[in-house]
Amino acid sequence: MKNLENLASDFFRSIAPSCIRKSSIVFSDRVKKTGEYINAINVAIGNISLPTYPAMLKRLLFIEDINLKKGIWRYTQTEGIDSVNQTFKKIIKSFLRPGLAPELFTMVDTGASHVMKLVMLGVCGNFNGINRPIMMLDPVYTNYISIGQELGREIVAIDRELNSDGTFGDVEIDTIEKIIEEKNPSAFLIIPYDNPSGTLMTQETINKFAKICIKHNIFFVSDEAYRGLYYRDDIKFAPSIWNISEDEVPGINAAKIRISIESFSKLFNACGLRMGALVTDNELFFEQARAANTTYLCPSCIDQYIASAINDEDERDIQNWIGSLRFYYKKILSELYIGLKTLMPDLIVTQPEAAIYSMVDVRNVVKPGFDANDFVMYCASEGSVEISGVNYTLLVAPAAGFYKNKNRYANTQMRIACVLSDKEMKLVPELFVKLLKEYENKRN
């Protein structure tokens, strides 16, 4: 039954794989079809390959919970077990500036992506017959765009452009105010440690945005999956909506507008654990989020048990762990930048201040009509480079999938996730440049 017309919905028939997953699907089909022996260096998706936090691994290998050992794996409460909720609170607390103690209501969920969906269900959409969008900065993590399409939720995106020096332009407060007046959003979502741009949002900027949200009485949502992964030496405390003080932003505590999206994937090298959380200072929003999530019963009891190992850790140990990740990623990102610019100086390459991604723009080195998606599909379906007797290809993410608005340079940009071993990441510049030249030579 190949034709889905009149059988499947318009949405289902029109949906395409995510820009961060599509290349791996195409490559997998290639290998199955041809039987070709080729190694794919997959930096299209932020799938961390580093070992997880030791206490979590120990808890998995030496299970002490009696019911889990007996194979009695029952549903937990919808919001998750108390110990894992305390874990998320403890992680946030370990980042707080002295004197700050926000009241937090937490609900764990099956990964941050599901939390994104739940948040978008709650903060935007139909308000007494008026459709109100959620406001974000463009480019934005592609899953928000996809989830918005799935839910029928409108996204208003504020343009940012990748400059020729590898930096993204700042967003003016006046621009945000104008969009709020014109589009009437019900929430403003930020990613302080930005995916995909690698831009770091300072606490001062977060505070300015918080004042706008209080002024217009809209939710202030922050995706803090990469909290603590910053690479500037002048940062003493991790920028966060939970590091907003009453002195700096009067009324922030009474406003009850803060929501953060939390994840174990990046800070604890546990992408496959699928453990995220919704955290808010608004008790009613928490209660309604829990009510909405009862449909999905609960997160995995096993994943919750493993994640709650962090609750027994000292806050200093948590911060030391994240500090070691900062050191690692700062080195990897720097080496990637140097490698790409050395081999092809006219590439535009970001020098990330946060998160684990680099953006590359080839607009200065390719012929007119270049399409990053076509290049990515070429690498996945037929591209091959031999290095030291081994055949490789490279999987990256076309940046057009991260732009909600039309951007004049989106089709020449790609995102690289620095998630593989040091040895594998060292191959990325050579593979990227050789495959790009190979592809350009094949184009008319």
FIFI-732277 format. One record per residue (C-alpha): residue number from 1; residue in three letters; x negated, y negated, z negated. Coordinates in steps of 0.5 Angstrom, whole numbers, plus 500, padded with zeros to 3 digits. Layout:
BEGIN
+-----+--------+-----+-----+-----+
| num | residu |   x |   y |   z |
+-----+--------+-----+-----+-----+
| NUM |    ALA |   X |   Y |   Z |
...
+-----+--------+-----+-----+-----+
end
This chain:
BEGIN
+-----+--------+-----+-----+-----+
| num | residu |   x |   y |   z |
+-----+--------+-----+-----+-----+
|   1 |    MET | 500 | 500 | 500 |
|   2 |    LYS | 495 | 495 | 503 |
|   3 |    ASN | 500 | 489 | 504 |
|   4 |    LEU | 503 | 486 | 497 |
|   5 |    GLU | 507 | 481 | 500 |
|   6 |    ASN | 514 | 481 | 497 |
|   7 |    LEU | 511 | 486 | 492 |
|   8 |    ALA | 506 | 481 | 488 |
|   9 |    SER | 507 | 474 | 486 |
|  10 |    ASP | 504 | 468 | 489 |
|  11 |    PHE | 499 | 467 | 484 |
|  12 |    PHE | 497 | 475 | 484 |
|  13 |    ARG | 496 | 475 | 491 |
|  14 |    SER | 492 | 468 | 492 |
|  15 |    ILE | 488 | 469 | 486 |
|  16 |    ALA | 480 | 470 | 487 |
|  17 |    PRO | 475 | 472 | 483 |
|  18 |    SER | 471 | 467 | 478 |
|  19 |    CYS | 465 | 464 | 481 |
|  20 |    ILE | 461 | 467 | 476 |
|  21 |    ARG | 464 | 474 | 477 |
|  22 |    LYS | 465 | 474 | 485 |
|  23 |    SER | 457 | 475 | 487 |
|  24 |    SER | 457 | 481 | 482 |
|  25 |    ILE | 463 | 484 | 485 |
|  26 |    VAL | 460 | 484 | 492 |
|  27 |    PHE | 453 | 486 | 490 |
|  28 |    SER | 457 | 492 | 487 |
|  29 |    ASP | 461 | 494 | 493 |
|  30 |    ARG | 454 | 493 | 497 |
|  31 |    VAL | 450 | 498 | 493 |
|  32 |    LYS | 456 | 503 | 493 |
|  33 |    LYS | 457 | 502 | 501 |
|  34 |    THR | 450 | 503 | 503 |
|  35 |    GLY | 446 | 507 | 497 |
|  36 |    GLU | 441 | 501 | 498 |
|  37 |    TYR | 436 | 501 | 492 |
|  38 |    ILE | 435 | 494 | 490 |
|  39 |    ASN | 435 | 490 | 484 |
|  40 |    ALA | 440 | 484 | 483 |
|  41 |    ILE | 437 | 479 | 478 |
|  42 |    ASN | 444 | 476 | 475 |
|  43 |    VAL | 444 | 469 | 473 |
|  44 |    ALA | 451 | 468 | 475 |
|  45 |    ILE | 454 | 469 | 469 |
|  46 |    GLY | 452 | 467 | 461 |
|  47 |    ASN | 451 | 475 | 459 |
|  48 |    ILE | 446 | 475 | 454 |
|  49 |    SER | 441 | 480 | 454 |
|  50 |    LEU | 437 | 479 | 448 |
|  51 |    PRO | 438 | 483 | 442 |
|  52 |    THR | 444 | 481 | 437 |
|  53 |    TYR | 443 | 479 | 430 |
|  54 |    PRO | 440 | 484 | 426 |
|  55 |    ALA | 445 | 485 | 420 |
|  56 |    MET | 451 | 486 | 426 |
|  57 |    LEU | 447 | 491 | 429 |
|  58 |    LYS | 446 | 495 | 422 |
|  59 |    ARG | 453 | 494 | 421 |
|  60 |    LEU | 455 | 498 | 427 |
|  61 |    LEU | 449 | 503 | 426 |
|  62 |    PHE | 451 | 504 | 419 |
|  63 |    ILE | 458 | 504 | 418 |
|  64 |    GLU | 461 | 503 | 411 |
|  65 |    ASP | 468 | 502 | 412 |
|  66 |    ILE | 472 | 508 | 409 |
|  67 |    ASN | 477 | 508 | 414 |
|  68 |    LEU | 473 | 506 | 420 |
|  69 |    LYS | 469 | 512 | 418 |
|  70 |    LYS | 475 | 517 | 418 |
|  71 |    GLY | 477 | 514 | 425 |
|  72 |    ILE | 483 | 510 | 422 |
|  73 |    TRP | 483 | 504 | 426 |
|  74 |    ARG | 489 | 500 | 425 |
|  75 |    TYR | 492 | 493 | 427 |
|  76 |    THR | 489 | 488 | 422 |
|  77 |    GLN | 493 | 482 | 421 |
|  78 |    THR | 494 | 477 | 427 |
|  79 |    GLU | 489 | 472 | 425 |
|  80 |    GLY | 484 | 477 | 423 |
|  81 |    ILE | 481 | 480 | 417 |
|  82 |    ASP | 479 | 475 | 411 |
|  83 |    SER | 472 | 476 | 411 |
|  84 |    VAL | 471 | 475 | 419 |
|  85 |    ASN | 475 | 468 | 418 |
|  86 |    GLN | 470 | 467 | 412 |
|  87 |    THR | 465 | 468 | 417 |
|  88 |    PHE | 467 | 463 | 422 |
|  89 |    LYS | 468 | 458 | 416 |
|  90 |    LYS | 461 | 459 | 414 |
|  91 |    ILE | 457 | 459 | 420 |
|  92 |    ILE | 461 | 452 | 421 |
|  93 |    LYS | 459 | 450 | 414 |
|  94 |    SER | 451 | 451 | 416 |
|  95 |    PHE | 451 | 446 | 421 |
|  96 |    LEU | 455 | 440 | 417 |
|  97 |    ARG | 452 | 434 | 414 |
|  98 |    PRO | 451 | 433 | 407 |
|  99 |    GLY | 458 | 431 | 404 |
| 100 |    LEU | 462 | 433 | 409 |
| 101 |    ALA | 467 | 439 | 407 |
| 102 |    PRO | 473 | 439 | 412 |
| 103 |    GLU | 479 | 443 | 411 |
| 104 |    LEU | 479 | 449 | 416 |
| 105 |    PHE | 484 | 454 | 418 |
| 106 |    THR | 481 | 459 | 422 |
| 107 |    MET | 484 | 465 | 427 |
| 108 |    VAL | 480 | 470 | 430 |
| 109 |    ASP | 481 | 472 | 437 |
| 110 |    THR | 479 | 477 | 443 |
| 111 |    GLY | 473 | 472 | 445 |
| 112 |    ALA | 473 | 465 | 446 |
| 113 |    SER | 476 | 465 | 453 |
| 114 |    HIS | 483 | 468 | 450 |
| 115 |    VAL | 482 | 462 | 445 |
| 116 |    MET | 482 | 457 | 451 |
| 117 |    LYS | 488 | 460 | 453 |
| 118 |    LEU | 492 | 460 | 446 |
| 119 |    VAL | 489 | 452 | 445 |
| 120 |    MET | 492 | 450 | 452 |
| 121 |    LEU | 498 | 453 | 451 |
| 122 |    GLY | 499 | 449 | 445 |
| 123 |    VAL | 496 | 442 | 446 |
| 124 |    CYS | 499 | 441 | 453 |
| 125 |    GLY | 505 | 442 | 458 |
| 126 |    ASN | 512 | 441 | 457 |
| 127 |    PHE | 513 | 436 | 451 |
| 128 |    ASN | 521 | 435 | 451 |
| 129 |    GLY | 522 | 435 | 458 |
| 130 |    ILE | 515 | 431 | 460 |
| 131 |    ASN | 509 | 435 | 463 |
| 132 |    ARG | 503 | 432 | 459 |
| 133 |    PRO | 496 | 435 | 462 |
| 134 |    ILE | 489 | 436 | 458 |
| 135 |    MET | 484 | 431 | 459 |
| 136 |    MET | 476 | 434 | 461 |
| 137 |    LEU | 470 | 432 | 464 |
| 138 |    ASP | 468 | 434 | 471 |
| 139 |    PRO | 464 | 439 | 472 |
| 140 |    VAL | 467 | 443 | 467 |
| 141 |    TYR | 467 | 451 | 465 |
| 142 |    THR | 470 | 454 | 470 |
| 143 |    ASN | 475 | 459 | 466 |
| 144 |    TYR | 479 | 452 | 464 |
| 145 |    ILE | 481 | 451 | 471 |
| 146 |    SER | 483 | 458 | 472 |
| 147 |    ILE | 487 | 459 | 465 |
| 148 |    GLY | 490 | 452 | 467 |
| 149 |    GLN | 492 | 455 | 474 |
| 150 |    GLU | 495 | 461 | 471 |
| 151 |    LEU | 499 | 458 | 465 |
| 152 |    GLY | 501 | 452 | 470 |
| 153 |    ARG | 498 | 447 | 466 |
| 154 |    GLU | 495 | 441 | 469 |
| 155 |    ILE | 488 | 438 | 468 |
| 156 |    VAL | 486 | 431 | 469 |
| 157 |    ALA | 478 | 431 | 470 |
| 158 |    ILE | 474 | 425 | 469 |
| 159 |    ASP | 468 | 425 | 474 |
| 160 |    ARG | 461 | 426 | 473 |
| 161 |    GLU | 456 | 426 | 478 |
| 162 |    LEU | 449 | 430 | 479 |
| 163 |    ASN | 444 | 424 | 480 |
| 164 |    SER | 438 | 425 | 485 |
| 165 |    ASP | 434 | 425 | 478 |
| 166 |    GLY | 437 | 431 | 476 |
| 167 |    THR | 441 | 428 | 470 |
| 168 |    PHE | 449 | 427 | 470 |
| 169 |    GLY | 452 | 420 | 470 |
| 170 |    ASP | 455 | 418 | 463 |
| 171 |    VAL | 463 | 417 | 462 |
| 172 |    GLU | 465 | 410 | 460 |
| 173 |    ILE | 470 | 409 | 455 |
| 174 |    ASP | 474 | 404 | 459 |
| 175 |    THR | 475 | 410 | 464 |
| 176 |    ILE | 477 | 414 | 459 |
| 177 |    GLU | 482 | 409 | 456 |
| 178 |    LYS | 485 | 408 | 463 |
| 179 |    ILE | 486 | 415 | 465 |
| 180 |    ILE | 490 | 416 | 458 |
| 181 |    GLU | 494 | 410 | 460 |
| 182 |    GLU | 495 | 413 | 467 |
| 183 |    LYS | 496 | 420 | 466 |
| 184 |    ASN | 498 | 421 | 459 |
| 185 |    PRO | 494 | 427 | 457 |
| 186 |    SER | 496 | 430 | 450 |
| 187 |    ALA | 489 | 433 | 449 |
| 188 |    PHE | 482 | 431 | 450 |
| 189 |    LEU | 477 | 437 | 451 |
| 190 |    ILE | 470 | 436 | 450 |
| 191 |    ILE | 464 | 441 | 451 |
| 192 |    PRO | 458 | 438 | 447 |
| 193 |    TYR | 453 | 443 | 449 |
| 194 |    ASP | 456 | 443 | 456 |
| 195 |    ASN | 457 | 448 | 461 |
| 196 |    PRO | 455 | 448 | 466 |
| 197 |    SER | 451 | 441 | 466 |
| 198 |    GLY | 447 | 442 | 460 |
| 199 |    THR | 448 | 435 | 458 |
| 200 |    LEU | 448 | 434 | 450 |
| 201 |    MET | 453 | 430 | 447 |
| 202 |    THR | 451 | 426 | 441 |
| 203 |    GLN | 455 | 425 | 435 |
| 204 |    GLU | 455 | 418 | 436 |
| 205 |    THR | 459 | 419 | 443 |
| 206 |    ILE | 463 | 425 | 439 |
| 207 |    ASN | 465 | 419 | 434 |
| 208 |    LYS | 467 | 415 | 440 |
| 209 |    PHE | 471 | 420 | 443 |
| 210 |    ALA | 475 | 421 | 436 |
| 211 |    LYS | 477 | 414 | 435 |
| 212 |    ILE | 480 | 414 | 442 |
| 213 |    CYS | 484 | 421 | 440 |
| 214 |    ILE | 486 | 418 | 434 |
| 215 |    LYS | 488 | 411 | 437 |
| 216 |    HIS | 493 | 415 | 442 |
| 217 |    ASN | 495 | 420 | 437 |
| 218 |    ILE | 492 | 426 | 442 |
| 219 |    PHE | 489 | 433 | 440 |
| 220 |    PHE | 481 | 433 | 440 |
| 221 |    VAL | 479 | 439 | 442 |
| 222 |    SER | 471 | 442 | 442 |
| 223 |    ASP | 469 | 448 | 445 |
| 224 |    GLU | 463 | 449 | 441 |
| 225 |    ALA | 460 | 456 | 443 |
| 226 |    TYR | 453 | 453 | 444 |
| 227 |    ARG | 453 | 449 | 437 |
| 228 |    GLY | 446 | 448 | 435 |
| 229 |    LEU | 443 | 450 | 442 |
| 230 |    TYR | 440 | 443 | 443 |
| 231 |    TYR | 433 | 441 | 445 |
| 232 |    ARG | 432 | 434 | 443 |
| 233 |    ASP | 427 | 433 | 438 |
| 234 |    ASP | 431 | 427 | 435 |
| 235 |    ILE | 437 | 431 | 433 |
| 236 |    LYS | 437 | 432 | 426 |
| 237 |    PHE | 444 | 435 | 425 |
| 238 |    ALA | 448 | 439 | 431 |
| 239 |    PRO | 453 | 434 | 434 |
| 240 |    SER | 460 | 437 | 433 |
| 241 |    ILE | 467 | 435 | 431 |
| 242 |    TRP | 466 | 438 | 424 |
| 243 |    ASN | 461 | 433 | 423 |
| 244 |    ILE | 465 | 427 | 424 |
| 245 |    SER | 465 | 423 | 417 |
| 246 |    GLU | 471 | 419 | 415 |
| 247 |    ASP | 466 | 413 | 414 |
| 248 |    GLU | 464 | 413 | 422 |
| 249 |    VAL | 471 | 415 | 424 |
| 250 |    PRO | 476 | 412 | 419 |
| 251 |    GLY | 483 | 416 | 419 |
| 252 |    ILE | 479 | 422 | 422 |
| 253 |    ASN | 481 | 427 | 416 |
| 254 |    ALA | 489 | 424 | 416 |
| 255 |    ALA | 490 | 425 | 423 |
| 256 |    LYS | 489 | 433 | 423 |
| 257 |    ILE | 488 | 433 | 431 |
| 258 |    ARG | 481 | 437 | 431 |
| 259 |    ILE | 481 | 444 | 434 |
| 260 |    SER | 474 | 447 | 436 |
| 261 |    ILE | 473 | 454 | 440 |
| 262 |    GLU | 468 | 458 | 437 |
| 263 |    SER | 465 | 464 | 439 |
| 264 |    PHE | 460 | 470 | 437 |
| 265 |    SER | 457 | 471 | 445 |
| 266 |    LYS | 452 | 466 | 445 |
| 267 |    LEU | 449 | 464 | 438 |
| 268 |    PHE | 449 | 471 | 436 |
| 269 |    ASN | 447 | 475 | 443 |
| 270 |    ALA | 454 | 478 | 443 |
| 271 |    CYS | 458 | 477 | 449 |
| 272 |    GLY | 460 | 484 | 449 |
| 273 |    LEU | 463 | 484 | 442 |
| 274 |    ARG | 469 | 479 | 444 |
| 275 |    MET | 469 | 475 | 438 |
| 276 |    GLY | 472 | 468 | 438 |
| 277 |    ALA | 476 | 464 | 434 |
| 278 |    LEU | 481 | 458 | 434 |
| 279 |    VAL | 479 | 453 | 428 |
| 280 |    THR | 483 | 447 | 426 |
| 281 |    ASP | 484 | 442 | 421 |
| 282 |    ASN | 492 | 442 | 422 |
| 283 |    GLU | 495 | 447 | 418 |
| 284 |    LEU | 502 | 447 | 422 |
| 285 |    PHE | 498 | 448 | 429 |
| 286 |    PHE | 494 | 454 | 426 |
| 287 |    GLU | 501 | 457 | 424 |
| 288 |    GLN | 504 | 456 | 431 |
| 289 |    ALA | 498 | 459 | 434 |
| 290 |    ARG | 498 | 465 | 430 |
| 291 |    ALA | 506 | 466 | 431 |
| 292 |    ALA | 504 | 465 | 439 |
| 293 |    ASN | 498 | 470 | 438 |
| 294 |    THR | 503 | 476 | 435 |
| 295 |    THR | 505 | 478 | 442 |
| 296 |    TYR | 498 | 480 | 442 |
| 297 |    LEU | 498 | 484 | 436 |
| 298 |    CYS | 490 | 483 | 433 |
| 299 |    PRO | 483 | 483 | 435 |
| 300 |    SER | 479 | 489 | 435 |
| 301 |    CYS | 478 | 492 | 428 |
| 302 |    ILE | 471 | 494 | 430 |
| 303 |    ASP | 469 | 488 | 433 |
| 304 |    GLN | 471 | 484 | 427 |
| 305 |    TYR | 468 | 489 | 422 |
| 306 |    ILE | 461 | 488 | 426 |
| 307 |    ALA | 462 | 480 | 426 |
| 308 |    SER | 464 | 480 | 419 |
| 309 |    ALA | 456 | 482 | 417 |
| 310 |    ILE | 454 | 475 | 418 |
| 311 |    ASN | 459 | 473 | 412 |
| 312 |    ASP | 454 | 476 | 407 |
| 313 |    GLU | 448 | 472 | 410 |
| 314 |    ASP | 445 | 466 | 407 |
| 315 |    GLU | 446 | 460 | 411 |
| 316 |    ARG | 439 | 458 | 411 |
| 317 |    ASP | 438 | 465 | 415 |
| 318 |    ILE | 443 | 463 | 420 |
| 319 |    GLN | 440 | 457 | 421 |
| 320 |    ASN | 433 | 460 | 422 |
| 321 |    TRP | 436 | 465 | 427 |
| 322 |    ILE | 439 | 459 | 431 |
| 323 |    GLY | 433 | 455 | 431 |
| 324 |    SER | 429 | 461 | 434 |
| 325 |    LEU | 434 | 461 | 440 |
| 326 |    ARG | 433 | 454 | 441 |
| 327 |    PHE | 425 | 455 | 441 |
| 328 |    TYR | 426 | 461 | 446 |
| 329 |    TYR | 431 | 457 | 451 |
| 330 |    LYS | 428 | 451 | 451 |
| 331 |    LYS | 422 | 455 | 454 |
| 332 |    ILE | 426 | 459 | 459 |
| 333 |    LEU | 429 | 453 | 461 |
| 334 |    SER | 423 | 449 | 462 |
| 335 |    GLU | 419 | 454 | 466 |
| 336 |    LEU | 425 | 455 | 470 |
| 337 |    TYR | 425 | 447 | 472 |
| 338 |    ILE | 417 | 447 | 473 |
| 339 |    GLY | 418 | 454 | 477 |
| 340 |    LEU | 423 | 451 | 482 |
| 341 |    LYS | 420 | 444 | 483 |
| 342 |    THR | 413 | 447 | 484 |
| 343 |    LEU | 416 | 452 | 490 |
| 344 |    MET | 420 | 446 | 493 |
| 345 |    PRO | 419 | 439 | 490 |
| 346 |    ASP | 425 | 436 | 493 |
| 347 |    LEU | 430 | 441 | 490 |
| 348 |    ILE | 434 | 437 | 485 |
| 349 |    VAL | 434 | 441 | 478 |
| 350 |    THR | 437 | 439 | 471 |
| 351 |    GLN | 433 | 439 | 465 |
| 352 |    PRO | 438 | 441 | 460 |
| 353 |    GLU | 438 | 438 | 453 |
| 354 |    ALA | 443 | 443 | 451 |
| 355 |    ALA | 446 | 450 | 452 |
| 356 |    ILE | 443 | 455 | 457 |
| 357 |    TYR | 444 | 453 | 464 |
| 358 |    SER | 441 | 449 | 469 |
| 359 |    MET | 444 | 446 | 475 |
| 360 |    VAL | 440 | 446 | 482 |
| 361 |    ASP | 442 | 442 | 488 |
| 362 |    VAL | 439 | 443 | 495 |
| 363 |    ARG | 442 | 437 | 499 |
| 364 |    ASN | 435 | 435 | 500 |
| 365 |    VAL | 433 | 441 | 503 |
| 366 |    VAL | 438 | 444 | 507 |
| 367 |    LYS | 441 | 443 | 514 |
| 368 |    PRO | 448 | 440 | 514 |
| 369 |    GLY | 454 | 444 | 513 |
| 370 |    PHE | 451 | 448 | 507 |
| 371 |    ASP | 456 | 452 | 503 |
| 372 |    ALA | 453 | 454 | 496 |
| 373 |    ASN | 459 | 460 | 496 |
| 374 |    ASP | 457 | 462 | 503 |
| 375 |    PHE | 449 | 463 | 501 |
| 376 |    VAL | 451 | 466 | 494 |
| 377 |    MET | 455 | 471 | 498 |
| 378 |    TYR | 449 | 472 | 503 |
| 379 |    CYS | 445 | 474 | 497 |
| 380 |    ALA | 450 | 479 | 494 |
| 381 |    SER | 452 | 482 | 501 |
| 382 |    GLU | 445 | 482 | 504 |
| 383 |    GLY | 440 | 478 | 502 |
| 384 |    SER | 433 | 482 | 500 |
| 385 |    VAL | 426 | 479 | 498 |
| 386 |    GLU | 420 | 484 | 496 |
| 387 |    ILE | 416 | 482 | 490 |
| 388 |    SER | 410 | 487 | 488 |
| 389 |    GLY | 413 | 493 | 492 |
| 390 |    VAL | 420 | 492 | 489 |
| 391 |    ASN | 426 | 489 | 493 |
| 392 |    TYR | 430 | 484 | 489 |
| 393 |    THR | 436 | 479 | 490 |
| 394 |    LEU | 439 | 474 | 486 |
| 395 |    LEU | 446 | 472 | 484 |
| 396 |    VAL | 447 | 465 | 482 |
| 397 |    ALA | 454 | 461 | 481 |
| 398 |    PRO | 457 | 456 | 486 |
| 399 |    ALA | 458 | 450 | 483 |
| 400 |    ALA | 464 | 448 | 486 |
| 401 |    GLY | 468 | 453 | 482 |
| 402 |    PHE | 466 | 448 | 476 |
| 403 |    TYR | 469 | 442 | 479 |
| 404 |    LYS | 477 | 441 | 478 |
| 405 |    ASN | 476 | 434 | 482 |
| 406 |    LYS | 473 | 434 | 489 |
| 407 |    ASN | 466 | 432 | 489 |
| 408 |    ARG | 461 | 430 | 495 |
| 409 |    TYR | 456 | 435 | 492 |
| 410 |    ALA | 459 | 441 | 490 |
| 411 |    ASN | 458 | 445 | 496 |
| 412 |    THR | 450 | 444 | 495 |
| 413 |    GLN | 450 | 446 | 488 |
| 414 |    MET | 449 | 452 | 484 |
| 415 |    ARG | 449 | 454 | 476 |
| 416 |    ILE | 443 | 459 | 474 |
| 417 |    ALA | 444 | 462 | 467 |
| 418 |    CYS | 438 | 463 | 463 |
| 419 |    VAL | 440 | 470 | 460 |
| 420 |    LEU | 435 | 475 | 462 |
| 421 |    SER | 429 | 477 | 459 |
| 422 |    ASP | 423 | 472 | 460 |
| 423 |    LYS | 420 | 477 | 465 |
| 424 |    GLU | 426 | 477 | 469 |
| 425 |    MET | 427 | 470 | 469 |
| 426 |    LYS | 420 | 468 | 471 |
| 427 |    LEU | 422 | 472 | 478 |
| 428 |    VAL | 428 | 467 | 479 |
| 429 |    PRO | 424 | 461 | 482 |
| 430 |    GLU | 421 | 465 | 487 |
| 431 |    LEU | 427 | 469 | 489 |
| 432 |    PHE | 431 | 463 | 489 |
| 433 |    VAL | 427 | 459 | 494 |
| 434 |    LYS | 425 | 465 | 499 |
| 435 |    LEU | 433 | 467 | 499 |
| 436 |    LEU | 434 | 460 | 501 |
| 437 |    LYS | 429 | 459 | 506 |
| 438 |    GLU | 431 | 466 | 509 |
| 439 |    TYR | 439 | 464 | 509 |
| 440 |    GLU | 437 | 457 | 512 |
| 441 |    ASN | 433 | 461 | 518 |
| 442 |    LYS | 439 | 465 | 519 |
| 443 |    ARG | 444 | 459 | 520 |
| 444 |    ASN | 445 | 456 | 527 |
+-----+--------+-----+-----+-----+
end
